[in-house]
Amino acid sequence: MKKLLITFFCIPVWFIQSYGFDSAIVKNILPDFAIVQCAGNIGVVSGGFGYSFFKNKMLTSVSYGFVPHFIGGTTVHTIALRNNFKIYEFTLNKENQLVSYANVGVNFEPGEHSYIELPKKYPNGYYATNSFHFPLGLGLRIDSVPKHINFAKSSLFAEVGTLATYIYYEYMAQKRLTETIASLSFGLLIFW
Amino acid sequence: MNAFPFTQKAYSCLQLFQKRHLFYVLLLLPATVTLLQGCKNMLDFSPYEIRVVDGDKNTTLKNLIDVENSILNPDSITIALTADPHYNYNNLQKVVSSINSNYQIDFAMCLGDISESGIQTEFELFHAEMDKLVVPYLTAIGNHDYRSNGEDIYYQMFGQLNYSFKAGFLRIIVFDDIFWESNKNPDFDWLESELKQYEGELLAVASHIPPDTDQFDSVSREQYYKLMEKYQVKYSFHGHQHSFNLKEKDGTLYVNTGAIMKGKYTLITIYKNSETKIKEITV
């Protein structure tokens, strides 16, 4: 896990330091935004970077999330890949837009509470991997283009989401989806 | 060039964010709260977290008190023996309805694999369904329940993994016999001490894995069989195999119940004179 974290956080810093912030190679590789999120099945707090595609219609980000023992009853590290797809955009005023979006992704727990490969003591096919979960969600975000800083944009988002597995369970249980499985997450995107 | 301008830009964005978003935050808040009114947990941090709510804790202890009062006929005991619901909550609902419609049943037992991956939501869904039973229920831990942080969740939600209780004239010893997922050998010393303590009573041992299947090696299997024979255990109840099976060995009747996930459970009526009626139920 430590190696993974070092890779996640230190390589981009090293890269920028080596080539300089304004160099062409850094500008091309540098992510379009940073994301900070609370909850959403990827940690109490998660943070990461992402890229914007198709004129902000799709936002793809990679985050690292952490659940401390005193909150989650156990320590959990998660790596999450999120893809936000814009559904509809409402213009509130010149600087602010309300954007509704759908979120799909993959959450990966690197093996402290799960396994990617089945330990050798089990017969072949005894269990499937339980390291991956597939989050789904619907959210709203307010994209704000600041007046005085012409290169930056910030977005606040709130999302109602769940995991694909939970939806299947609720389908099996024939219950209302929100009864036990939907939960809230919220966060901030900063574009530069 | 260093990364300082980037930090400066990010800070400026944050300052602007505070001013501009306040109104919209207030606008979104009521909508979000309305959406989440039906949610059990407002914030889910991870599927692997262990956050058992107070109302779901110590279920075994609560139900043990009810078992004492649930046996009305002093001459017979009827048990609904279930196991292996995994994720099939639809069939679990059907089994619960079937048990509720049979007024002869004194209590129910679910012999493990009450979850699929050992995550909390699975335990919660099982608990919510089993709460609808009109009779008390008791559980044994299964191999699937050990996955992820299932052991801790199981312990908080239900209680001890090894325990025994008296149901009328029958003493049932619930035994955790999971080898691989628990990374330890089952506590055969504890099992023997319980059997010794209640020697002479009509005894039944209930566990998830039957001794003649995968996780028992030849030594453990022989150890289990010898204990059953030595203490004249009348019944050995199990799940895990997903299919109904009856076997008698050295005076012990080994009952393997079908899986809830396949819509099966077993009805066992034990009379004081040791006569036993066993019937597989399909829902």
Interface residues (C-beta under 8 A of the other chain):
Chain A: V13 I16 Q17 G20 F21 D22 A34 C38 A39 G40 N41 I42 G43 V44 G65 V67 I71 G72 G73 T74 V76 T78 L92 E95 N96 L98 E109 H113 S114 K121 Y122 P123 Y127 N130 H133 L140 I142 S144 P146 H148 I149 F151 A152 K153 S154 L156 A158 V160 T162 L163 T165 Y166 Y168 Y169 M172 A173 Q174 R176 T178 E179 T180 I181 A182 S183 L184 S185 L188 I190 W192
Chain B: M1 N2 A3 P5 F6 K9 A10 S12 C13 L14 L16 F17 R20 H21 Y24 V25 L28 A31 T32 L35 L36 G38 C39 K40 N41 M42 L43 D44 F45 S46 P47 Y48 E49 I50 R51 Y87 N88 Y89 N90 L92 Q93 S117 T121 E122 E124 L125 A128 E129 R147 S148 N149 D152 W180 D214
